[in-house]
């Protein structure tokens, strides 16, 4: 009886494996639309990346890739729809490094960044930029540290989201930097705040801050990576600025299927994505938004999400941050 049950299990596993391989060979079916879900409104870096790569996938696979913007709920609305979709490869979600952070800072976050998704691969990454107003007397990070600790100085900083807030607090915890957090609902109001001198410094994406640095309205003090940014070659990195440790903060972008999507479909999509990222016109376009192209395997992206999650949990405890959620 046991031998019969074992044989049945082996046969069932073989049938499942064959079925998966057949599904991958037939994927994607020409003319069958692939939905590419973006958790942000049109016009931002994530949306632009999705549309650029979606168009190339359409050309490569001769099947329509339709971008759907589903902003709101700190990415929950979009990625919940991805996690609950059919596991057939026809729904892809764009995710960012902030997704794992949401699991840490929001106690009622309904998704698990690890178990609810099958990761396809990363697209690119970008550090944040720490800057002051161009008319500030502060010219480097050490001067910012000192100024922030002057008694009764009412020093404050602007952030646009959990990602930049968390990053600022990690830097504060590792250095003598101080400053009261002032949250804003997006990069535009946060940048307006520092330009109007409501706050003393800001941490935001290089994409958002670069026009203001170029126009002379902001003075960059540091990029939040451990190497200099190609977009700001003259701006010190964290190590050069005097931030101890080996941690980095910033944003990265990637694609994911719902968990349980056949591994062969994941692999096939990863190969297509990396082929697109190697195209000179695609690489140039992505880099024009101050994003470093960063292809990966599905396994590398999974490891990165896992590592990020562990780092965020550790930093949360070390800095004793309370997000009140």
NORUR-V310515 format. One line per field, one symbol per residue. phi: phi as a letter, one per 20 degrees, with the letter a starting at -180 (. if undefined). psi: psi as a letter, one per 40 degrees, with the letter a starting at -180 (. if undefined). burial: + if it has 16 or more other C-alpha atoms within 10 Angstrom, else -. Layout:
phi->???
psi->???
burial->???
This chain:
phi->.ffffffffffffffffffffffffeeefgnefdededecffoefffffffffgfffgffelbfddececfomlnfgffffffeefedndcddeccfffffgfeedfdfeddfeeecdferedabbfecdbcffeffedbffffgfffdffmelfbcdcdaggffffffffgfecefcqefcecepfgfffffffemfcebbcbffffeggeffenecdfdaeedecfeffcfeefeffffoefncfccrcccbdbefgnfggffgfffffffffffefgffgfffffemdefbfbegfffffffffgffffffffffelecemc
psi->dddddddddddddddddddddddddehihhehihhhhhfiiididdddddddddddddddefihhhhhhgiiffeddddddddeiifeeehihhiideddddddehdeheihddeeihhdiidiihiihhiiideieheidddddddeehhfefhiiiieiddddddddddddeaeiihhhhiigidddddddddefdidiihiidddddddddeeeihhdiifieiihddgeehiadddeehiaeiiiaiiiiiiiiiehhdddddddddddddddehddddddddeffhhhgiiidddddddddddddddddddddefihef.
burial->-------------------++-++--++----++++++++-+--+++++++-++-+++----+++++++++--++++++++++-+-+++++++++++++++++++-----+-+--+++++++++++++++++++---+-+++-++-++------++++++++++++++++++-+--+++-++++--+--++-+++--+++++++++++++-++---+++++++++++++-++--+++++-+-+----+++++++++++++++-++++-++++++-++----+++-++-++++++++++--++--+--++--+--++---------
